[in-house]
Amino acid sequence: MNINKICALIFTISLMSQNAASAADSVTMSLDKAVGLALQNNRTITQYSEDREAAKWALSAARRSSGPRLSWNSTAGYIGGKFYRDRQNSYARYHFYYDDDDIMNYLGISKIPPYHTETSNTFTLSMPLYTGGRLENQRESAQYALNSADLNLEYARQQVKYQAAEAYFQVLQRGDTIKVQQEAVNYLQSHLDSVQIQYEVGAVAKADVLATSVQLADYKRRLNSAWGDYESAVAQLNNIIGLPVDTVLVTNEYMNQDPYDKTEDECLDYALEHRPDGIAAMYDLKQANAAVGMAKADYRPQITAMARGAMTGEKFFESNHREEEWQIGLSLDWNIFDNGVTDANVNRAKANERKVESQLMQQVDRIYLEVHNSYIALATAEKNLKIAADSVSQAEDSYEIAKVRYTEGVDTNLNVMDAQTKLAEARNNYSSALYDYNVSKAKLDQVIGLPITLDAVRYVSALDEGKKVSKAVEESTVSDNNSQWFVFMD
């Protein structure tokens, strides 16, 4: 099956699964459920999980490199040449002198019959005894890579959690926009009915009816656009949490304003201690340091214990051409002069080490910046939310006053529609401010490194105690953090 057919098959299966899910009942969605589905289904997490799996097996390979290794080399083929032609002639003379070994030895006559095929089998058992620190540094490098993969996986979870929260709040905000636009349409429709009645009795001009009708048409257009924006937001959320994009979601939650009582300094201290990507950068530096040690190993000798056995014959596993041979002992390999290759490799590893160290400092600077900006964004959103709430209250009063004044004939229809427009804008602004506040809180939780599955501090502590990586993961696993939104871990 070629690649085009495989791709077509994958696309067909994907399309069938999406159609099946679309035909199913709507899905009731909450914030916790959205986060849980994202952590379970998001492909970014799957990719980081595979990176972690690859790092685990790389460590296993590094550990096993210091153990014994058994190899088998086998060759078979048709042979010829002057040596074998001479052997054939020698064997022919053997029949004449066969009864006198002394004469045969003196003349160099062979008793071995001529042959044209030969097989050779060699078995070698070897184990490194001293590698100049290469294997030790290789194991350390592989373990640091696994540590970094564990922490990067946790950081990916934190990012996906934020993306799911942001997308979920976007759905709620777009749903609020639909409600606001629908209310605006209903209010203006009611006002148009009132204006129409007054026009029929001659109380107002035809221009008021026309102006109100035009405004109502514009509000209906905005309502249609709000529905389109809502469906796009739902598709975005479905994509993040791993559902078909056209899955219908039912949300029964509302955005609210939960207080955030932590200072910026507290957030920064927490981030510097808990951010998994920051700690992963430290393990990357340790890995680069181990690479320098591996490069320096070429300055030192390599000592290997070995045992070797060989047999050569005309048939497989025969030794009738030469006697069986075996050897046991030590092998010393010392690269005394390599024209500066080792020096170049060491300097290259040191340059990479300095680069990774700079990346670590850059990561720390990034943490400072992200926490600072996120905290400012949250504080700004909180202020804007209060302003927007006051604006809604004022716009509601202004609209009610304009309606009464118009009914009593002391105000214009234009002022009523203007008041209605400002009311709709004030309510949309409040919904947007509430969205900004909740998203800013979710972002601040993400940039400070609030644990999702792995507590980075406990993970590092377990490793420092000398525990294996699997045990460190077990001891640092957070049982359930989805219900602890926007709070610091104890």
C-alpha positions, 0 to 999 in steps of 0.5 A: 500500500503506497503513502497516498492510499494510507493518507486517504485511508486515515482521512476517511477514518477521521471523517467517519469518526467526526460524522459519527460524533456529530450525529450524537447528542450534544455534549454538556461541557464545564471548565473542569471537563474541558481541561480534563479532555484536553489533558487526555486528548490533546496531541501536543501532550501526546507528542511530549509524552513520546519524547519522554518515552524516547528519553526513557529508552535512551537512558536504558540503552546508556545504562546497558552499554557498560555490561557484557556484549556477545557478538557473532561474525560469520562468513562463507564463500567460494575461494581461489588463487595461487595459494589454493592451487599450490595446496591442490598440487601439494595434496596430489603429491601426498599420495606418493609420500604418504608413508613417510611423514618426515619426507612430507614435512621436509617437502612441505606437502599438505595432508589437507585435501584441496577445497574451494569453499570456506566458512568462518565463525567468530564469537566475541564476548567483551565488556568495557572496564574503563572508558575514561569517563565516557560511559559514566557521562553518557549515563548522566546525560541520558538521565538529565535528558529524561529529567528534562523530558518529564518537566517539559511534559508537565509544562506542556500540560500547563500550556494545554490547560491554559489553552483549554481554559482560554477557549472555554471562556471564549465560548462563554463570552461569545455566548454572552454576546449573543444574549446581549445582541438578542436583548438589543434586538428584542428591545428595539423590536418592542420600541419599533412596535411602540413607534409604529403605534404612535405613528399611526395615531399621528404622534410621531413622524414617518422618519422615526419608524424608518430610522428604528427599522434600519437600526433593528436591521443592523442589530439583527446583522450583529446577532447573526455575526455573534452566532458565527463567532460563537460557533467558531469559538466552539470549534476552537474549543473542540479542537483543543479538547480532542472532539470533532469540531462540529460537536455541539456543546452545552455550557451551564456555567457563567464567568465570575470574578473570583478574587486573587489575593497574591502579590506579584513578589509571591507569584514570582517566588513561586514561579522561580521555584515551580516553573517546570521549563525553568527547572528543565533548563537547569537539567539541560545545562547538566546534560551539556556539562556531561557532554564535555565529559564525554568529549574529554574521554578521548584523552584517556585510554579505553580498556576492554575485557574480551574473550574470543573463539573462532573456527574455520572449515569447509562446512558451517561450524566446522574447523577442518581447515585450521585448528580451533582458536580462542583468546581471552584477555584485555584490550587497550586502545589509546588514541595518543595523537589524533591531529587535534580532533579531540581538542576540537570536540572538547572545545565544541562541547564547551561552547555548547555548554556556554550556550545552554548556560545562556539559554538558562539565564534567558529562561529565568529572564523570561519567567520574570517578564511573563509573571510581571506582564501577566500580573499587570494584565490581571490587575488591569483586567480587574480595574476594567471590570469594575469600570465596565460594571459601573458603565452597565448600571449607568447605561441601563438608567440612561436607556430607561430615562430615554424611553420614558421621555420619548413616550412622554414626547419630550425626547427624540427617537434618536436619543432612545436608539442611541441609549440602546446602542450604548447599553448594548456596548456597555454590556458587551464591554462588561462581558469582554472585561469579565473574559479578560479577567478570567483569562488573565487569571488562568494565564497567571496560573500557567506562568507561575507553574501551578502543577497539573500532574507533576509537582516540580519541586517534589520531583527535584527533591526526590532526585536529590535524595538519590531516588530513581526517576520512576520513583521521583515521578510517583512521589511528585504526582499530583492526584487531582488539581482540576478542582483547585483552580487559580489557587497556590498549591500548599 
